[in-house]
Amino acid sequence: MGLFRSGEILGIAESALEFALAASEEAHPNEYMGLLRGEKASNVGLDEDGTVLTEVLVVPGTESNPVSASFQTNMVPNDLSASGSIHSHPNGVLRPSDADLATFGRNKVHIIVGAPYGRTDWQAFDREGEVINLPVLDVEPPEEEFFDFTQEDIDRELRGESEEDRWS
């Protein structure tokens, strides 16, 4: 996952949408809330420029009740370059409230999921709260690696070798 995204959101990965629908149903009758992470389209096998929403991030300490959900911004990981937000409306209304609109300013895409949380019980909006078309894409998000180093890297460091030594 890169920290800088190209401008256009091309769609949402089916796996990310399915996760959000299931999480929303599990949270019912309370609201569910998460952030959307994107991946370069080329990293998910698309021959296009743009971003595909591939992951729903659950922010630690998220608080919710039947009419709202919120989290503290200091709990958002600092490596996150969010592409949008997603939250549920347990009453099934797929329109942003005034409170929703007040939080929509930062990112490009905001999704509202509504009860009964079926495959068509969601709608995407832009930052002004206008409905947008967001295709569901059958793509495989890349596997995240927890560590960005290998055992070989550790062994090389223990031997006192540099990365350049590796290639000489």
C-alpha positions as CSV (number, residue, x, y, z in Angstrom):
1,M,0.0,0.0,0.0
2,G,1.4,3.4,-1.0
3,L,1.0,6.5,1.0
4,F,0.2,8.7,-2.0
5,R,-2.8,7.9,-4.2
6,S,-3.7,8.9,-7.6
7,G,-6.7,11.1,-7.7
8,E,-9.5,9.0,-9.2
9,I,-11.4,6.4,-7.1
10,L,-12.2,3.6,-9.6
11,G,-14.3,1.4,-7.3
12,I,-14.4,-0.7,-4.2
13,A,-13.1,-4.3,-3.9
14,E,-15.9,-6.8,-3.4
15,S,-14.1,-8.2,-0.3
16,A,-14.0,-4.7,1.3
17,L,-17.7,-4.1,0.7
18,E,-18.6,-7.6,2.0
19,F,-16.5,-7.0,5.2
20,A,-18.3,-3.6,5.8
21,L,-21.7,-5.2,5.3
22,A,-21.0,-8.0,7.7
23,A,-19.4,-5.7,10.3
24,S,-22.4,-3.4,10.1
25,E,-24.8,-6.3,10.6
26,E,-22.8,-7.5,13.5
27,A,-22.8,-4.0,15.1
28,H,-26.6,-3.7,14.7
29,P,-28.6,-2.0,16.3
30,N,-25.6,0.3,16.8
31,E,-23.9,2.1,14.0
32,Y,-20.7,0.8,12.5
33,M,-17.8,3.0,11.4
34,G,-14.5,2.5,9.6
35,L,-12.1,4.1,7.2
36,L,-11.4,3.1,3.7
37,R,-7.9,2.4,2.5
38,G,-7.0,2.5,-1.2
39,E,-4.5,0.7,-3.4
40,K,-3.1,1.7,-6.7
41,A,-5.2,0.0,-9.4
42,S,-2.1,-1.6,-10.9
43,N,-1.4,-3.3,-7.6
44,V,-4.7,-5.2,-7.9
45,G,-4.3,-6.2,-11.5
46,L,-6.1,-3.3,-13.3
47,D,-4.5,-1.6,-16.2
48,E,-5.8,1.8,-15.2
49,D,-4.6,4.8,-13.3
50,G,-6.4,5.4,-10.1
51,T,-7.3,3.9,-6.7
52,V,-9.3,0.9,-5.7
53,L,-10.8,0.9,-2.2
54,T,-9.4,-2.4,-0.9
55,E,-9.6,-2.3,2.8
56,V,-11.8,-1.2,5.7
57,L,-9.8,-0.1,8.7
58,V,-11.4,-0.5,12.1
59,V,-10.1,2.3,14.4
60,P,-9.4,1.3,18.0
61,G,-11.7,2.9,20.5
62,T,-14.6,3.5,18.1
63,E,-17.7,4.3,20.1
64,S,-21.2,3.7,18.7
65,N,-24.8,3.7,19.6
66,P,-28.0,3.4,17.5
67,V,-27.7,7.0,16.1
68,S,-24.0,7.7,15.9
69,A,-20.5,6.4,15.7
70,S,-17.2,8.2,16.3
71,F,-13.5,7.7,17.0
72,Q,-10.7,9.8,18.2
73,T,-8.5,11.0,15.3
74,N,-5.4,10.3,17.4
75,M,-6.3,6.6,17.2
76,V,-5.9,6.5,13.4
77,P,-2.6,4.9,12.5
78,N,-0.1,7.4,11.2
79,D,0.7,5.3,8.2
80,L,-2.8,5.6,6.9
81,S,-3.7,7.6,3.9
82,A,-7.4,7.2,4.0
83,S,-9.4,7.4,0.9
84,G,-12.8,7.7,2.5
85,S,-15.1,6.6,5.3
86,I,-17.8,4.0,5.7
87,H,-20.5,3.8,8.4
88,S,-23.9,2.3,8.8
89,H,-27.4,3.6,9.4
90,P,-29.2,0.9,11.4
91,N,-32.5,2.6,10.4
92,G,-31.8,1.7,6.8
93,V,-31.8,5.3,5.5
94,L,-29.1,5.7,2.8
95,R,-28.8,9.4,3.0
96,P,-26.2,11.4,4.9
97,S,-27.4,13.3,7.9
98,D,-26.2,16.8,8.8
99,A,-23.7,15.2,11.2
100,D,-22.4,12.9,8.4
101,L,-21.9,15.9,6.1
102,A,-19.9,17.7,8.7
103,T,-17.4,14.8,8.7
104,F,-17.3,14.3,4.9
105,G,-14.9,17.1,4.1
106,R,-11.5,15.4,4.1
107,N,-11.8,12.4,1.8
108,K,-13.3,11.8,-1.7
109,V,-15.6,8.8,-1.0
110,H,-18.0,8.2,1.9
111,I,-20.2,5.1,2.0
112,I,-23.4,4.6,4.0
113,V,-24.5,1.0,4.6
114,G,-28.1,0.5,5.7
115,A,-30.1,-2.3,7.4
116,P,-30.8,-5.1,6.5
117,Y,-27.1,-5.0,5.1
118,G,-27.7,-6.9,1.9
119,R,-25.6,-6.6,-1.2
120,T,-27.5,-3.6,-2.5
121,D,-28.1,-1.8,0.9
122,W,-25.4,0.9,0.5
123,Q,-24.7,4.1,-1.3
124,A,-21.5,6.1,-2.0
125,F,-21.3,9.9,-1.7
126,D,-18.8,12.6,-2.5
127,R,-17.6,15.0,0.1
128,E,-20.6,17.3,-0.5
129,G,-23.0,14.5,0.1
130,E,-24.0,14.0,-3.6
131,V,-24.6,10.4,-4.7
132,I,-21.8,8.9,-6.8
133,N,-21.5,5.7,-8.7
134,L,-18.9,3.4,-7.1
135,P,-18.5,0.1,-9.0
136,V,-17.9,-3.0,-7.0
137,L,-14.8,-4.6,-8.5
138,D,-13.8,-8.3,-8.4
139,V,-10.2,-7.8,-7.6
140,E,-7.8,-9.5,-5.2
141,P,-6.2,-7.0,-2.8
142,P,-2.5,-7.6,-2.4
143,E,-1.3,-9.4,0.7
144,E,-0.1,-7.1,3.4
145,E,3.3,-8.1,4.9
146,F,3.5,-7.3,8.6
147,F,7.2,-6.8,8.5
148,D,9.1,-5.0,5.7
149,F,12.3,-7.1,6.3
150,T,13.3,-10.7,6.0
151,Q,15.4,-13.1,8.0
152,E,18.1,-12.6,5.4
153,D,18.0,-8.8,6.2
154,I,18.4,-9.6,9.9
155,D,21.3,-12.0,9.3
156,R,23.1,-9.4,7.1
157,E,22.7,-6.7,9.7
158,L,24.1,-9.1,12.4
159,R,27.1,-9.8,10.2
160,G,27.6,-6.0,9.9
161,E,27.0,-6.0,6.1
162,S,25.2,-3.1,4.4
163,E,22.5,-3.4,1.7
164,E,25.2,-2.6,-0.9
165,D,27.4,-5.5,0.3
166,R,24.5,-7.8,-0.6
167,W,24.9,-7.0,-4.3
168,S,28.7,-6.9,-4.6
